[in-house]
C-alpha cells in the first residue's frame, strides 16, 4: 500500500502557489468606488481633496467642538459622475458599517475631505465622510439626530 501523503503535500503546495500568485484587487483608502448600473467608477481621494471648494466652520456634535470643514457638495459630485442624483444610495464604510439612505438631492450635504486644515484619515473618520452643512434646529447634544451622517466611506452604490 502506498502513502498518499506526497500527493496531498503537492496539492497543498500547488493551491498555496496559485492563491499567492493571483493578483487581488484590494480596496484602498486612497480611492472610493461609485457603482451605478453595473459600472464601477473609482475616484482618487487625492483628486477629491484637490476639488474640495466648500469651506465652513460648524459645531461637530460628535467632537462637541467647532471645526473647520472643507469638502465638495455631494449632489454636484453625483451629477458629475452619475448624470443625476439617485433616489437611494447604499454606503459601505471601512469599519464594515453599511446603510442605504435617500434624500441626496440637496446641496446641504457635504462630502468632507479636510478638517481643521488637514486631510481626513481613517483615524479621524475619513478618508471622506458626509455631513450636513446646516443641521437646522436639531439638538447637537442628541447624537441620534445625526444617524444619517456617514463616515469612513469606501464604496457608494446606487439602489435600483
Residue pairs with C-beta under 8 A, 6 or more apart in sequence:
27 33
27 154
27 155
29 45
29 94
29 121
29 122
29 126
29 127
29 154
30 44
30 45
30 46
30 127
31 42
31 43
31 44
31 45
32 42
32 43
32 45
32 48
32 127
32 128
32 153
32 154
32 155
32 156
33 40
33 41
33 42
33 43
33 154
33 155
33 156
34 40
34 41
34 43
34 81
34 82
34 155
34 156
34 157
35 41
35 155
35 156
35 157
35 158
36 81
36 82
36 86
36 157
36 158
37 158
41 81
43 81
45 113
45 127
45 128
48 72
48 77
48 111
48 113
48 128
49 113
49 114
49 119
51 72
52 70
52 71
52 72
52 113
52 114
53 72
54 69
54 70
54 71
54 72
54 73
54 110
54 133
55 68
55 69
55 70
56 68
56 69
56 133
57 66
57 67
57 68
57 69
58 66
58 67
58 69
58 131
58 133
58 134
59 65
59 66
59 67
59 140
60 66
60 67
60 131
61 135
61 140
61 141
61 143
61 145
61 146
62 125
62 143
62 146
62 149
64 140
67 115
67 116
68 115
68 116
68 117
69 110
69 112
69 114
69 115
69 131
69 133
70 112
70 113
70 114
70 115
70 117
71 110
71 111
71 112
71 113
71 114
71 128
72 110
72 111
72 113
73 107
73 109
73 110
73 111
74 104
74 109
74 110
74 111
74 130
75 85
75 104
75 105
75 106
75 107
75 109
76 107
77 111
78 84
78 85
78 86
78 104
79 85
82 158
85 104
85 105
86 104
86 158
86 159
87 102
87 159
88 100
88 101
88 102
88 158
88 159
89 100
89 101
89 102
89 104
89 156
89 157
89 158
89 159
90 98
90 99
90 100
90 156
90 157
90 158
90 159
91 97
91 98
91 99
91 100
91 101
91 130
91 150
91 153
91 155
91 156
92 98
92 153
92 154
92 155
92 156
92 157
93 150
93 151
93 152
93 153
93 154
94 122
94 152
94 153
94 154
95 151
95 152
97 150
97 151
97 152
99 150
100 159
101 148
101 150
103 148
108 132
108 133
108 134
109 130
109 131
109 132
109 133
110 130
110 131
110 132
110 133
111 128
111 129
111 130
112 120
112 126
112 128
112 129
112 130
112 131
113 119
113 120
113 126
113 127
113 128
114 120
115 124
115 126
119 126
119 127
120 126
120 127
120 128
120 129
121 127
122 152
125 151
125 152
126 151
126 152
127 152
127 153
128 153
129 149
129 150
129 151
129 152
129 153
130 149
130 150
130 153
131 149
132 149
135 145
135 146
138 145
138 146
139 145
140 146
